[in-house]
Amino acid sequence: MNDSIVSIFILSGGFFAAIAGLGLVRLPDVLIRMHASTKAGTLGVGLIVLGVSIHFATSLVIAKAILIISFMLLTAPVAAHLIGRAAYRRGTPLWDRTLMDDAAMKNNSTKKPQR
C-alpha cells in the first residue's frame, strides 16, 4: 500500500514537471511560459518531495520535505513576479493575441502591447 502511494506521488510529480518543461518549449510568450513553469514546476517538485518523504518516513526527512515545499511555495511566486516585471520593463514583445496591457493602463500611458 505504501509503495503504491509513493509511486502515485512521484509519477504525478514527474508528470507535472514534464508538463512544465513542455510549457517552456511550446508556449508563445515569456509571461505565459513563466506561469507554466512556476505553477506546474512547483506542484511537480512538491509531489515528488512528498512521495520521497512518505517512502523514508523519518522525522528528519519529513522536516526537510516540509522545508523544501515551504521554500518552493514562498520563492516561486516572487521569482516569477520579478522575471515578469523585468521582461515587461525590458520591452519583451507580448503574444500577438494579447488584448490588454494592464500595466500601461494603470500608469495612464498610451503604451500598447508590442507585437
N, CA and C atoms as an extended XYZ file, in Angstrom:
345
Properties=species:S:1:pos:R:3:atomname:S:1:resname:S:1:resid:I:1 pbc="F F F"
N         0.824       -1.202        0.000 N   MET     1
C         0.000        0.000        0.000 CA  MET     1
C         0.869        1.266        0.000 C   MET     1
N         1.903        1.252        0.842 N   ASN     2
C         2.782        2.418        0.946 CA  ASN     2
C         3.523        2.669       -0.364 C   ASN     2
N         3.982        1.582       -0.999 N   ASP     3
C         4.719        1.739       -2.258 CA  ASP     3
C         3.832        2.278       -3.372 C   ASP     3
N         2.572        1.897       -3.380 N   SER     4
C         1.676        2.405       -4.421 CA  SER     4
C         1.385        3.893       -4.226 C   SER     4
N         1.251        4.330       -2.997 N   ILE     5
C         1.032        5.767       -2.722 CA  ILE     5
C         2.259        6.569       -3.123 C   ILE     5
N         3.433        6.064       -2.762 N   VAL     6
C         4.685        6.728       -3.131 CA  VAL     6
C         4.819        6.796       -4.649 C   VAL     6
N         4.490        5.707       -5.323 N   SER     7
C         4.577        5.675       -6.788 CA  SER     7
C         3.634        6.687       -7.421 C   SER     7
N         2.421        6.799       -6.884 N   ILE     8
C         1.457        7.763       -7.423 CA  ILE     8
C         1.973        9.184       -7.261 C   ILE     8
N         2.504        9.513       -6.086 N   PHE     9
C         3.020       10.869       -5.857 CA  PHE     9
C         4.206       11.171       -6.773 C   PHE     9
N         5.144       10.246       -6.883 N   ILE    10
C         6.338       10.506       -7.680 CA  ILE    10
C         6.001       10.566       -9.170 C   ILE    10
N         5.151        9.673       -9.639 N   LEU    11
C         4.775        9.702      -11.052 CA  LEU    11
C         3.955       10.940      -11.403 C   LEU    11
N         3.053       11.327      -10.525 N   SER    12
C         2.283       12.546      -10.815 CA  SER    12
C         3.172       13.784      -10.732 C   SER    12
N         4.134       13.796       -9.827 N   GLY    13
C         5.092       14.895       -9.778 CA  GLY    13
C         5.937       14.963      -11.030 C   GLY    13
N         6.366       13.809      -11.526 N   GLY    14
C         7.111       13.773      -12.781 CA  GLY    14
C         6.269       14.224      -13.958 C   GLY    14
N         4.980       13.872      -13.940 N   PHE    15
C         4.068       14.319      -14.993 CA  PHE    15
C         3.955       15.838      -14.998 C   PHE    15
N         3.772       16.440      -13.834 N   PHE    16
C         3.655       17.897      -13.773 CA  PHE    16
C         4.961       18.586      -14.144 C   PHE    16
N         6.091       17.989      -13.767 N   ALA    17
C         7.383       18.560      -14.164 CA  ALA    17
C         7.562       18.480      -15.679 C   ALA    17
N         7.114       17.381      -16.285 N   ALA    18
C         7.191       17.261      -17.745 CA  ALA    18
C         6.274       18.271      -18.428 C   ALA    18
N         5.089       18.487      -17.871 N   ILE    19
C         4.173       19.492      -18.417 CA  ILE    19
C         4.797       20.887      -18.319 C   ILE    19
N         5.495       21.168      -17.212 N   ALA    20
C         6.167       22.462      -17.071 CA  ALA    20
C         7.252       22.619      -18.131 C   ALA    20
N         8.015       21.568      -18.374 N   GLY    21
C         9.038       21.627      -19.419 CA  GLY    21
C         8.440       21.798      -20.797 C   GLY    21
N         7.351       21.113      -21.059 N   LEU    22
C         6.663       21.256      -22.334 CA  LEU    22
C         6.105       22.669      -22.496 C   LEU    22
N         5.603       23.236      -21.403 N   GLY    23
C         5.105       24.606      -21.451 CA  GLY    23
C         6.198       25.613      -21.768 C   GLY    23
N         7.398       25.373      -21.262 N   LEU    24
C         8.505       26.276      -21.565 CA  LEU    24
C         8.880       26.243      -23.038 C   LEU    24
N         8.712       25.107      -23.670 N   VAL    25
C         9.073       24.970      -25.076 CA  VAL    25
C         7.957       25.457      -25.991 C   VAL    25
N         6.713       25.163      -25.660 N   ARG    26
C         5.613       25.360      -26.592 CA  ARG    26
C         4.859       26.681      -26.459 C   ARG    26
N         4.856       27.299      -25.298 N   LEU    27
C         4.033       28.487      -25.109 CA  LEU    27
C         4.666       29.712      -25.757 C   LEU    27
N         3.855       30.678      -26.216 N   PRO    28
C         4.338       31.729      -27.100 CA  PRO    28
C         4.981       32.943      -26.438 C   PRO    28
N         4.765       33.175      -25.183 N   ASP    29
C         5.132       34.446      -24.567 CA  ASP    29
C         5.915       34.180      -23.288 C   ASP    29
N         6.818       35.079      -22.935 N   VAL    30
C         7.619       34.900      -21.728 CA  VAL    30
C         6.736       34.899      -20.484 C   VAL    30
N         5.675       35.692      -20.466 N   LEU    31
C         4.814       35.730      -19.298 CA  LEU    31
C         3.997       34.447      -19.164 C   LEU    31
N         3.558       33.890      -20.260 N   ILE    32
C         2.799       32.641      -20.218 CA  ILE    32
C         3.726       31.477      -19.887 C   ILE    32
N         4.945       31.496      -20.415 N   ARG    33
C         5.920       30.461      -20.081 CA  ARG    33
C         6.249       30.492      -18.595 C   ARG    33
N         6.394       31.692      -18.072 N   MET    34
C         6.700       31.850      -16.661 CA  MET    34
C         5.582       31.254      -15.805 C   MET    34
N         4.350       31.465      -16.207 N   HIS    35
C         3.212       30.934      -15.472 CA  HIS    35
C         3.239       29.413      -15.464 C   HIS    35
N         3.497       28.816      -16.612 N   ALA    36
C         3.529       27.354      -16.703 CA  ALA    36
C         4.649       26.769      -15.862 C   ALA    36
N         5.802       27.387      -15.921 N   SER    37
C         6.939       26.829      -15.190 CA  SER    37
C         6.772       26.950      -13.685 C   SER    37
N         6.201       28.042      -13.212 N   THR    38
C         6.070       28.196      -11.761 CA  THR    38
C         4.948       27.343      -11.198 C   THR    38
N         3.814       27.303      -11.861 N   LYS    39
C         2.689       26.528      -11.326 CA  LYS    39
C         2.964       25.026      -11.400 C   LYS    39
N         3.227       24.527      -12.585 N   ALA    40
C         3.415       23.090      -12.756 CA  ALA    40
C         4.729       22.619      -12.143 C   ALA    40
N         5.762       23.439      -12.223 N   GLY    41
C         7.046       23.064      -11.642 CA  GLY    41
C         6.991       22.956      -10.130 C   GLY    41
N         6.343       23.902       -9.486 N   THR    42
C         6.213       23.867       -8.033 CA  THR    42
C         5.380       22.678       -7.591 C   THR    42
N         4.276       22.429       -8.294 N   LEU    43
C         3.448       21.276       -7.952 CA  LEU    43
C         4.205       19.974       -8.184 C   LEU    43
N         4.966       19.883       -9.263 N   GLY    44
C         5.748       18.677       -9.543 CA  GLY    44
C         6.792       18.401       -8.488 C   GLY    44
N         7.542       19.422       -8.126 N   VAL    45
C         8.569       19.249       -7.092 CA  VAL    45
C         7.922       18.906       -5.749 C   VAL    45
N         6.819       19.561       -5.442 N   GLY    46
C         6.131       19.275       -4.183 CA  GLY    46
C         5.638       17.849       -4.095 C   GLY    46
N         5.075       17.331       -5.175 N   LEU    47
C         4.586       15.951       -5.155 CA  LEU    47
C         5.728       14.942       -5.077 C   LEU    47
N         6.827       15.208       -5.761 N   ILE    48
C         7.973       14.302       -5.692 CA  ILE    48
C         8.572       14.290       -4.284 C   ILE    48
N         8.724       15.452       -3.686 N   VAL    49
C         9.274       15.533       -2.327 CA  VAL    49
C         8.325       14.874       -1.328 C   VAL    49
N         7.031       15.051       -1.543 N   LEU    50
C         6.058       14.397       -0.667 CA  LEU    50
C         6.137       12.877       -0.783 C   LEU    50
N         6.291       12.370       -2.003 N   GLY    51
C         6.454       10.933       -2.188 CA  GLY    51
C         7.714       10.389       -1.539 C   GLY    51
N         8.800       11.122       -1.653 N   VAL    52
C        10.056       10.694       -1.021 CA  VAL    52
C         9.929       10.704        0.494 C   VAL    52
N         9.265       11.721        1.032 N   SER    53
C         9.118       11.783        2.495 CA  SER    53
C         8.214       10.667        3.010 C   SER    53
N         7.210       10.274        2.240 N   ILE    54
C         6.373        9.145        2.651 CA  ILE    54
C         7.166        7.840        2.587 C   ILE    54
N         8.016        7.708        1.580 N   HIS    55
C         8.802        6.482        1.432 CA  HIS    55
C         9.779        6.290        2.590 C   HIS    55
N        10.504        7.333        2.957 N   PHE    56
C        11.504        7.188        4.015 CA  PHE    56
C        10.903        7.336        5.406 C   PHE    56
N         9.930        8.202        5.574 N   ALA    57
C         9.127        8.346        6.796 CA  ALA    57
C         9.936        8.458        8.088 C   ALA    57
N        11.037        9.204        8.031 N   THR    58
C        11.746        9.532        9.266 CA  THR    58
C        11.486       11.002        9.565 C   THR    58
N        11.652       11.369       10.806 N   SER    59
C        11.340       12.744       11.196 CA  SER    59
C        12.261       13.746       10.498 C   SER    59
N        13.518       13.382       10.277 N   LEU    60
C        14.454       14.276        9.599 CA  LEU    60
C        14.047       14.497        8.137 C   LEU    60
N        13.675       13.422        7.444 N   VAL    61
C        13.269       13.535        6.044 CA  VAL    61
C        11.968       14.312        5.926 C   VAL    61
N        11.030       14.079        6.817 N   ILE    62
C         9.754       14.800        6.786 CA  ILE    62
C         9.974       16.289        7.061 C   ILE    62
N        10.853       16.611        8.011 N   ALA    63
C        11.148       18.017        8.302 CA  ALA    63
C        11.799       18.695        7.096 C   ALA    63
N        12.718       17.988        6.453 N   LYS    64
C        13.351       18.555        5.257 CA  LYS    64
C        12.342       18.714        4.127 C   LYS    64
N        11.434       17.773        3.992 N   ALA    65
C        10.402       17.864        2.955 CA  ALA    65
C         9.497       19.063        3.197 C   ALA    65
N         9.121       19.278        4.430 N   ILE    66
C         8.285       20.440        4.762 CA  ILE    66
C         9.028       21.728        4.453 C   ILE    66
N        10.307       21.782        4.771 N   LEU    67
C        11.101       22.974        4.473 CA  LEU    67
C        11.248       23.195        2.961 C   LEU    67
N        11.462       22.121        2.211 N   ILE    68
C        11.604       22.250        0.752 CA  ILE    68
C        10.311       22.743        0.129 C   ILE    68
N         9.190       22.143        0.512 N   ILE    69
C         7.899       22.550       -0.043 CA  ILE    69
C         7.578       23.984        0.339 C   ILE    69
N         7.836       24.353        1.596 N   SER    70
C         7.599       25.734        2.031 CA  SER    70
C         8.463       26.721        1.246 C   SER    70
N         9.732       26.365        1.072 N   PHE    71
C        10.642       27.228        0.320 CA  PHE    71
C        10.163       27.401       -1.120 C   PHE    71
N         9.730       26.318       -1.745 N   MET    72
C         9.231       26.405       -3.125 CA  MET    72
C         7.970       27.262       -3.207 C   MET    72
N         7.064       27.088       -2.261 N   LEU    73
C         5.819       27.862       -2.275 CA  LEU    73
C         6.052       29.343       -2.001 C   LEU    73
N         7.108       29.657       -1.264 N   LEU    74
C         7.401       31.064       -0.968 CA  LEU    74
C         8.227       31.738       -2.052 C   LEU    74
N         9.143       31.008       -2.668 N   THR    75
C        10.057       31.658       -3.608 CA  THR    75
C         9.587       31.644       -5.060 C   THR    75
N         8.816       30.653       -5.465 N   ALA    76
C         8.393       30.564       -6.867 CA  ALA    76
C         7.533       31.755       -7.297 C   ALA    76
N         6.542       32.187       -6.524 N   PRO    77
C         5.768       33.348       -6.959 CA  PRO    77
C         6.585       34.642       -6.995 C   PRO    77
N         7.486       34.801       -6.045 N   VAL    78
C         8.313       36.007       -6.019 CA  VAL    78
C         9.249       36.033       -7.228 C   VAL    78
N         9.872       34.894       -7.514 N   ALA    79
C        10.766       34.823       -8.673 CA  ALA    79
C        10.002       35.058       -9.971 C   ALA    79
N         8.814       34.480      -10.079 N   ALA    80
C         8.011       34.673      -11.289 CA  ALA    80
C         7.611       36.134      -11.451 C   ALA    80
N         7.265       36.785      -10.364 N   HIS    81
C         6.903       38.195      -10.435 CA  HIS    81
C         8.084       39.041      -10.895 C   HIS    81
N         9.257       38.770      -10.357 N   LEU    82
C        10.435       39.543      -10.744 CA  LEU    82
C        10.840       39.284      -12.192 C   LEU    82
N        10.729       38.050      -12.639 N   ILE    83
C        11.046       37.743      -14.037 CA  ILE    83
C        10.065       38.437      -14.964 C   ILE    83
N         8.783       38.378      -14.631 N   GLY    84
C         7.772       39.038      -15.456 CA  GLY    84
C         7.940       40.541      -15.481 C   GLY    84
N         8.255       41.102      -14.344 N   ARG    85
C         8.458       42.556      -14.266 CA  ARG    85
C         9.674       42.989      -15.078 C   ARG    85
N        10.747       42.220      -14.977 N   ALA    86
C        11.949       42.551      -15.745 CA  ALA    86
C        11.702       42.411      -17.243 C   ALA    86
N        10.980       41.371      -17.637 N   ALA    87
C        10.681       41.185      -19.057 CA  ALA    87
C         9.792       42.314      -19.574 C   ALA    87
N         8.834       42.737      -18.775 N   TYR    88
C         7.943       43.817      -19.203 CA  TYR    88
C         8.700       45.139      -19.326 C   TYR    88
N         9.528       45.431      -18.330 N   ARG    89
C        10.292       46.691      -18.363 CA  ARG    89
C        11.320       46.718      -19.484 C   ARG    89
N        11.823       45.556      -19.832 N   ARG    90
C        12.797       45.484      -20.920 CA  ARG    90
C        12.126       45.653      -22.277 C   ARG    90
N        10.820       45.467      -22.313 N   GLY    91
C        10.093       45.633      -23.562 CA  GLY    91
C         9.997       44.353      -24.378 C   GLY    91
N        10.052       43.216      -23.701 N   THR    92
C         9.913       41.950      -24.399 CA  THR    92
C         8.551       41.902      -25.074 C   THR    92
N         8.492       41.552      -26.341 N   PRO    93
C         7.209       41.566      -27.052 CA  PRO    93
C         6.215       40.585      -26.449 C   PRO    93
N         4.969       41.050      -26.350 N   LEU    94
C         3.900       40.197      -25.864 CA  LEU    94
C         3.368       39.347      -27.010 C   LEU    94
N         2.590       38.360      -26.669 N   TRP    95
C         1.967       37.493      -27.653 CA  TRP    95
C         1.029       38.314      -28.516 C   TRP    95
N         0.917       38.006      -29.786 N   ASP    96
C         0.097       38.818      -30.688 CA  ASP    96
C        -1.390       38.752      -30.352 C   ASP    96
N        -1.830       37.779      -29.585 N   ARG    97
C        -3.228       37.699      -29.193 CA  ARG    97
C        -3.509       38.356      -27.846 C   ARG    97
N        -2.517       39.024      -27.272 N   THR    98
C        -2.733       39.756      -26.032 CA  THR    98
C        -3.608       40.963      -26.323 C   THR    98
N        -4.689       41.094      -25.585 N   LEU    99
C        -5.664       42.144      -25.869 CA  LEU    99
C        -5.434       43.413      -25.065 C   LEU    99
N        -4.937       43.294      -23.827 N   MET   100
C        -4.783       44.464      -22.975 CA  MET   100
C        -3.406       44.481      -22.342 C   MET   100
N        -2.955       45.673      -22.061 N   ASP   101
C        -1.721       45.875      -21.333 CA  ASP   101
C        -2.099       46.584      -20.042 C   ASP   101
N        -2.374       45.821      -18.994 N   ASP   102
C        -2.875       46.392      -17.752 CA  ASP   102
C        -1.883       47.332      -17.087 C   ASP   102
N        -0.598       47.032      -17.173 N   ALA   103
C         0.394       47.899      -16.541 CA  ALA   103
C         0.428       49.268      -17.206 C   ALA   103
N         0.314       49.304      -18.515 N   ALA   104
C         0.304       50.589      -19.211 CA  ALA   104
C        -0.970       51.366      -18.900 C   ALA   104
N        -2.079       50.661      -18.762 N   MET   105
C        -3.333       51.329      -18.425 CA  MET   105
C        -3.288       51.887      -17.001 C   MET   105
N        -2.641       51.176      -16.100 N   LYS   106
C        -2.536       51.625      -14.714 CA  LYS   106
C        -1.693       52.897      -14.617 C   LYS   106
N        -0.663       52.991      -15.447 N   ASN   107
C         0.225       54.151      -15.434 CA  ASN   107
C        -0.291       55.298      -16.290 C   ASN   107
N        -1.482       55.137      -16.867 N   ASN   108
C        -2.102       56.149      -17.728 CA  ASN   108
C        -1.227       56.517      -18.920 C   ASN   108
N        -0.498       55.573      -19.404 N   SER   109
C         0.299       55.844      -20.588 CA  SER   109
C        -0.400       55.268      -21.803 C   SER   109
N         0.066       55.653      -22.949 N   THR   110
C        -0.556       55.167      -24.171 CA  THR   110
C         0.223       54.019      -24.781 C   THR   110
N         1.092       53.399      -23.990 N   LYS   111
C         1.894       52.280      -24.488 CA  LYS   111
C         0.977       51.100      -24.806 C   LYS   111
N         1.110       50.569      -25.995 N   LYS   112
C         0.315       49.436      -26.425 CA  LYS   112
C         1.199       48.202      -26.422 C   LYS   112
N         0.585       47.015      -26.315 N   PRO   113
C         1.402       45.813      -26.336 CA  PRO   113
C         2.178       45.687      -27.641 C   PRO   113
N         3.440       45.311      -27.514 N   GLN   114
C         4.268       45.132      -28.703 CA  GLN   114
C         3.923       43.806      -29.357 C   GLN   114
N         3.982       43.786      -30.651 N   ARG   115
C         3.613       42.556      -31.371 CA  ARG   115
C         4.824       41.898      -31.951 C   ARG   115
